[in-house]
């Protein structure tokens, strides 16, 4: 078995003055068996 980490989403937020106020990333994990099939 093998588990892979993939980038899923990247969000960026600005405040009312146009300055960067935050960022957030999410990832998804895919687990595959020996034959490569997703579990």
C-alpha positions in Angstrom: 0.0 0.0 0.0 1.1 3.6 -0.7 -0.4 6.9 0.5 0.1 10.0 -1.6 -0.4 13.6 -0.5 -1.9 15.9 -3.2 -2.6 19.7 -3.0 -6.3 20.2 -3.2 -7.0 23.8 -2.5 -5.2 27.1 -1.8 -7.2 30.1 -0.5 -5.9 33.6 -0.1 -7.7 36.5 1.7 -7.2 40.2 1.5 -8.5 42.8 4.0 -10.6 45.9 3.0 -7.4 47.9 2.3 -6.1 45.3 -0.2 -3.5 43.9 2.1 -2.9 40.1 2.4 -4.7 39.0 5.6 -4.3 35.2 5.4 -3.8 32.1 3.4 -4.9 28.5 3.8 -4.0 25.2 2.0 -5.8 21.9 2.1 -4.5 18.6 0.9 -6.1 15.2 0.1 -4.6 11.8 0.7 -5.0 9.0 -1.7 -4.2 5.4 -0.7 -3.5 2.8 -3.3 -3.0 -0.9 -3.1 -0.2 -2.9 -4.7 -1.9 -2.9 -8.1 -2.4 0.9 -8.1 -6.2 0.8 -7.4 -7.5 3.6 -5.2 -8.8 2.3 -1.9 
